[in-house]
Amino acid sequence: MKSCPPKSAWRSRLALMVVLCGLPGCVTDAPTLTESPDEGRKVLLMGNVVTVLTGDRARKFEPAVRDIELIEQNAGTRYRVQVDGPDKPFAVFVPPGRYDITRVKIHEGPFLSIAHLTASFSVEEGSPIFVGTWRFGVDSPRYGRMVAVSMVLDDEARQQAEQELRETYPDLVSPRMLTVLPAPSELQTRLYEVAPYPRISRYFRRHYW
């Protein structure tokens, strides 16, 4: 008699298939504020990312956003915004256009999760743009965990962005920094954990949920 895999194994395989089916063929790292942007028209995007755990802690690792993926609607070009922290600002150069926020990667120590997002914003040529503070509220590790996203205008984060801009790129300082918040500004989506963690210790591959 053929034995059937346990339900937990099927769930892991299904989650992995969902994630892999959505992986892009080519993603470009968006030039940061400390790098020279590529030739052509580029607009500076500045914002802040905050990651918090909304439930009980089931692991000793705190969640942190690894990177966020944007796609320009007309050209279909994908850009990766590196964050690598639970509370960090970001500043990248991108061409003018209409952008979708499509994916976020969240890591907790050796564990990596991916969520697909549906929010959009426009980038007009000209002044630098502040896109607000993007807050990611992550559920406790469990099957069917969710991530709640809210994108808000934070005056303190905006002032810090303007100060960094004056110190790093004084030539880009304009009479005012534009503010553009993605829409919808609040959303909730499923968070899929990537398995089976081939490069980490066997100890961390064990699940209790």
PyMOL commands that set and color helices and strands:
alter all, ss='L'
color gray80, all
select helices_A, chain A and resi 7-21+155-168+170-172+202-205
alter helices_A, ss='H'
color red, helices_A
select strands_A, chain A and resi 28-29+43-53+64-72+78-85+87-94+97-108+111-123+129-138+146-152+178-179+186-190+192-193
alter strands_A, ss='S'
color yellow, strands_A
deselect
rebuild
show_as cartoon
